[in-house]
């Protein structure tokens, strides 16, 4: 059997995760934490490029990883133009869009940039990204809002949702493309997608807080009250954005985004913690119900994944509300590093082909 060496890189807002795999086995895994003091030195996300790359190289050297053996470097995809699901070659157009932040600034934009730079230092390596958050498979009807200048956008936890869907499909000895699934990724952000025959045809835009509220995001807010707040004295676009993304959800009610803390408070009898946790579960279940209508009730399974799927109270609450739709399967936690590496392995084994970013990026016209 052939032996393949893969490096996976996943930059987050306060950490950089790296992993080295030989085929399906992880031989090195490290989560490098970055303090706010360290990151404050950089004006823009892109300015962190050399700092994070050098730390990664130092960690690999200190762990005595034979980096010359690495054949593929797979980075987490950032806020690129909307693209189809898949593994993408990193080219100049992609790097330009990651540097510019065509759909926003986020640490994940560094994934492709760092992967490409490291691959260039190695004798036999090529660089790719896999299933970035901007994967867009929405049906046209799902893009319409109620105002022509607004449209719904697909930004969600594509990497974990797609990897979880494929894992469940393999368990059934069936093809992902032959199943209808509803997958709820429940973490700091919550995205709930309707997967129809291998395509996510509808999903809430999790980055801006659309859908259920989360440990740190507001979820969909009452429009009238939000409009009124925006015009109050002292409110700025930055303050409103921060309220929606970063200071919403659990942070607004409890001053923490630690879902486990709220779970413990609820277990210990704190009525407010139980009510807010139940309200989040209620909203997740309600969104799952809406995705069932998108799939016309033909649902093979509902999958709960992400860190909050470790909370039995949340899972049981959701299960009671939605089990009439289909079987509820729990995949607690997320393993984006494994998902990145397995996409690289499928590429090396010839099971999939890499896409071209310039050909696959979509220009979505206004209606």
N, C-alpha and C positions, 0 to 999 in steps of 0.2 A: 504493500500500500504506500502511496506517495505521502511524503511528509511536507506540510506547508506551515510556514511561520507568518504570523499576522500580528500587526500592532494596531490596537484600537485606541483612539483619543477622543475624549468627551469633555470639552471645557464647559463648566457651569459658572454661574454668577460669582460663587465664592470658592470654587474648587476646580481642579483639573484631574479627571480620572484617566488612568492609562492601564492597559492590559496587554500582555503578550500571550498569544495562543499558539500551540502546536496542534494543528487540526482542531479538534473540539475541546482539547484540554488546555486550561489556563495554567501557565507556568509563572506568571507574574501579574499581580494586581495591586494598584496603588491609587489611593485618593489623596491628592496633594491639596491641602487647605491653604487658602489665601486670605490673610487678614484684611480688614477694611483699610487699615493704615497702609498696607502694601499697595493696594489697588488705588488708593486715593492719589497716588503719585501720577497716575495716568489720566489724561484729560478725556480720551476717547477709548472705547473698547479696543479698537484696532491698534492703539498704542501699546497694548499689553502683549502683542505678538512675540517679540523677542524674549521678553521676560518669561512667558509661559513655555516657549519652545526650549529655552536653555534649561529650565527646571526639569522638563521632561527628559532631555538628553542626560542631565546629571543623574537623575533617578535610574535610568536604564544602565548607565555606566556603573553606578554604585551597586546595582543588583547583579552585575556581571552578565548582562544579557548580550548574547552574540548578535548585535544588531545587523551585521552584514548578512545574516541568514534570513532577515525579514524580506518577504516578497511583496507584501501588500500592507499599506498603511491606510486604515479606514478612519476618517474623521466624522464626527457628528456634523450633520448639515445644519446650516444656519438659515437666516431669514432671506432666502433668495426669492427670485420670481416664482410664481406658481409652477410646479412641475408634476409630472406623473410619478407614481411610486417606482422605486428601483434603486439600483446602484449607479452612480455617476462618475465618469472620469472628471478629474479636476483640470480645468483649462483656464485660459486667461480671462475669458468672459465671466466665468464663475468667480474667479478671484477678485476681479474688478467689482462685481456685485456684492461680494462679501465685505470688501473694504468700504464700499459706499454705504452698505446697509439698505438695500433697495426697499425692504419692507420693515426696516427698523434695526436698532442696535441691540445686540444680545451677545453674550459670551460665546454662544454656539457658533457665531460667525467665524470664530477663530479656528474651529475644528478643521475645515478644509484647508485654510491657509497654512496651519502648522503641519498637517499631514503632507501637503505638497512639498513644503520646505524640507522636512525630514526625509521624505522619499528621494529627493534630489541628492541628499548626502550619502545615500546607500547605493551599493553597486547594482543591485538587482530588483529594486523596489519600485512600485507604482502606487499612486495615491488616488483615493476615491472617497466619496461620501455615500451614505445610504439612508434612504427614507427620511429626509429632513422634515421639519415641522411644517413646511409649506407644500407638502404633497396635496395636490388638488384633483379630486375625482368627482367633484360635485355634479349632480344633474343640473341642467340649466335652470329648471324651475326652482331649485333650492337657493339660487343666487339672488332672487328677486326680494326686495324689501317692500316698502310702500312709498318710497320716494326715489325717483329715477336716478338721482345723483348718488344714492347709497346702494351698495350691494353687499351681500354676505360673502365673507372670505373664509377660505379653508386654511386655518392654522391650528394644528393639534398635535398630540403625541403620536405621530405616525409611526415612528420607529418601534415603540413598545407595542402599540396596537397591532401592527402588522406582524411582529414577531410572535405575539401571543396568539393571534389568529392561526398562524402557521403551526405553532406547537399543538394547539387544540386539534387542528385538522389531522396532523400526523397521528395523534392519539386515536383518532377515529379511523385511521387508514383511508382518509378521504382527501380530496383536493380542496384547498382553500377556495379555489375558484368555483366550487360546486356547492358552497355553503352560504347561508344567510345568517349573519351574526350581529349582535349588538354588543359592543365592547365599551366599557366604562373604565377609563384610566383615572384613578383617584389618588391625587397627590397634592403638592402645593398648588397645581393647576388641575382642573378636572375637565376632560374631554370625553364625549360620548358619541361614538360613531355608528352609523348604520352601514354594515359591510354586506354588500350584495354581490355575490359571485366574484369575489376578489377585488371589489372596488368600494371605497368609502364614499357613498353617494350623498350622504348628509352628515354633518358634524357641527357641534357648536364651536365658535371661534374662541378657544380657551385662553389665548394670550391676553386679550382685552377684557376678560372677565365675563364673556357671554355664557349663558347657561346657569348651572347651579353655582351658588357661592362656594368658596373653598377656604382652606386655612388662611389664605392671604389675598384672595380676590373677591370682589363684591358680588359677582354674578350679575345677571340681568336685573337692572334696577327699574322702579316705576318711572316712566319717561317724564311725566309732568313734574314730579318732585326733583328729578335730576336737572331738568331745564331750569327750574326756579333756582336751584342751588347755584348753577353756573353763572347766574346774573346777580348773585348776592355780592355785596361789597367785600372786597378782599379775596374773592375767589379768583384763581388764575387757572389756565389750562393745565399747568404743571400740578397744582394742588388737586384738581379734580382727577387727573390721571393717576396720581399717587393714591388717592382714596380708592379708586377702582382696582388698581394693580399694585399690591404691596401692603396697603393698609386697610383692605376690606376683609370680609369674612371673619374668621376667628380673631385676627389682629384687631379688628374694630370692636369686637365684643369683649375680648379678654386681654389684649395687648401681647399676644403670642401667636405665632404661626405653627406651634408645635402641636400637631393633632394628637399625639400620644398623651400629652399633659391634659388635654380636654377629655380624652377617653378615661383617664384615671379619675379626674374630677367627677365625671358622670358615674363611674363605678362606685365612688365613695358617697354618692347621694346628692351631689350638687345639682339642684333642680334647673338652674340656668344652663349649666354645661350640658345637661341631658336634653333640654329643650332645643338649644342651638344645634347640637349634634344631630338630633332627630330632624330638625328643619333642613339641614344640609342633606341628610339621607333622603328625606321626602322630595327635595328638589331633584336629586339624582334619579330617583325612581320615576318621577314625573317626566323627566327628559327621556329616560329609557322608554317609557310608554309612548312618547311622541315618535321615537325612532321606530317603534313597532308599527306604527301607522305608515311610516315611510316604506317599510318592507311589506306593507299590506297584510300584516299578521303572520307572514310566512317566516318564522324565526326558528332556526335550528338550535340556538343557544344564546344565552346572555352571559357575558364574561365580565367579572369584576376583577380589576388588576390595579397595580400601583400600591404605594405604601399604605394607604388607608384601608386597603383590602385585608390588612392584618387585623383590623378591628372587627371582632365578631358582632358587636352591637349594631354597627353600621350595616354590615353584610346581611344580618338577619332582618333588619328593618326593611332594607331594599328587597330582599327575597320575598317577604310577606306581601309586598305591594306588587311585584312583577312576575312572580312564579307562574301565574295563570297564562303568561305569554309564551313561556318556554322554560327549559331547564336552566338553572342558574349555576354557573361554574365559577369557582374562586381560584384565581392565580395571584396570590399575595405577592406584593413587592414588584419590582421591575428590574430587569437586567439588561440595560441598554448596552453595556460593554459586550456581553455575550451576543446580543443582536447584531451589533456592528461587526464583530468578528465572524459570525456565521454568514453574514452577507458576503464578507470577503472570501470565506471558504467556498461558498457556492460559486463565486466568480472564478476562483482558482481551479475548481473541479469541472468547470464548464457547464454547470447546471443552469446558469443564467448568463446573460450578456450585459456588459456595461452600457449605459445610455449616454448620449451626448447632450450636454446641458443646452447648447445653442439650439438644437433641434427639438428638445422636449419642453423648454420653457414656453409658457403660454401667455399670449396677450389676450386678456379678457375684456371685451368691449363693453362699454356702458350701454344700457338699454333705454 
